[in-house]
Amino acid sequence: MFNYVIDDELTLKLLMPEHARPMFALVERSRTRLRKWLPWVDGVREEAQMATYIRGAAKQGSENGGFSAGLWVKEAFAGVIGFHEIDWHNRSVGIGYWLGEGYEGQGYMTSACRAFVDYALLELELNRVEIRSATGNQASRAIPERLGFIFEGVIRQAEKLPGGYVNHAVYGLLRSEWKRLS
């Protein structure tokens, strides 16, 4: 089982069915903040939906090598990071992530993203990693900027959220550009 210790506070663990309960509880506590940027939040109303998501993530992982992991801060479930579907022909992948309330601004997601970028570019030998974020989500945009991703442009009205359509800022990083920072 995937269990990656980043430091004495932060561990990444492959999402498992037993994580549905703490994952749902975190979404419940963070719902107001998360719904501003994540289109799925309003549709998640029970723990069983988290279990369905986790099963889907495991299926995707078994089919194409990507996976999703929970962020655990001192044994507390803090958020999720995962690969979108890996494009093996073009050797590229996107990374998505979210943090629960109370965990933002402490570097946890930057550390988790660094580990995922290392894995994608060095272990899977992919050529490109992409992160997209709503242009107004400065906290999310700061992560690829901090890690040396290149801002490549904006996709207009890329996603419909409860407050309406938002533009996405697109960040890319090539294997030849990655300098391991850890």
C-alpha positions, 0 to 999 in steps of 0.5 A, a space after each residue: 500500500 502507498 504510504 509516503 512520509 513527507 516529514 514528521 507531520 505530513 503523510 500521503 496515503 493511497 485513498 482506501 474505502 476506510 477513508 470515506 468517513 474522515 474525508 466526508 467529515 472534512 468536506 462537511 466542516 469545509 463545505 462553505 470554503 470548498 464549494 467556492 472552487 470545487 463543482 462537486 461539493 454541493 452534490 456530496 451529501 453522504 459518506 457513501 458518495 465519498 466511498 464511491 469516489 474512492 472506488 473510482 479513483 482506485 479503478 482509474 489507478 489500476 487502469 492507467 497508473 495514476 492515483 489519489 492520496 489523502 493528506 494526513 497531518 498528524 493522523 488527521 485527514 487534511 485533504 486530497 491530491 491526485 493525478 488526473 488520467 495519465 496520457 501515456 502517448 503524450 507522457 503527460 498528466 494533470 494534478 488536482 488537489 484540495 485542502 480542508 479548512 484549517 490546513 491551508 497556508 502551512 505548506 502541506 499541499 506544496 509539499 504533497 505536490 512536490 512529491 507528486 511531481 517527483 513521482 510523475 517526472 522521475 518515477 513514471 518518466 512523464 514529460 509534462 505535468 499540468 495544474 489548472 486553477 480558477 484564476 481567482 483562487 490565489 491560494 491554489 495558483 500559488 502552489 505551481 508558482 512556488 514549484 517553478 511551473 510556467 504560467 501558460 495562459 488562461 482558458 476562458 469559462 473553463 468550469 461551472 461553479 455554484 457562483 457561475 463560470 470561472 476561467 482557469 489559469 494553466 501551469 505547466 512543467 516539463 521534465 527538463 525544467 524540474 529541479 528537485 527542491 526537496 
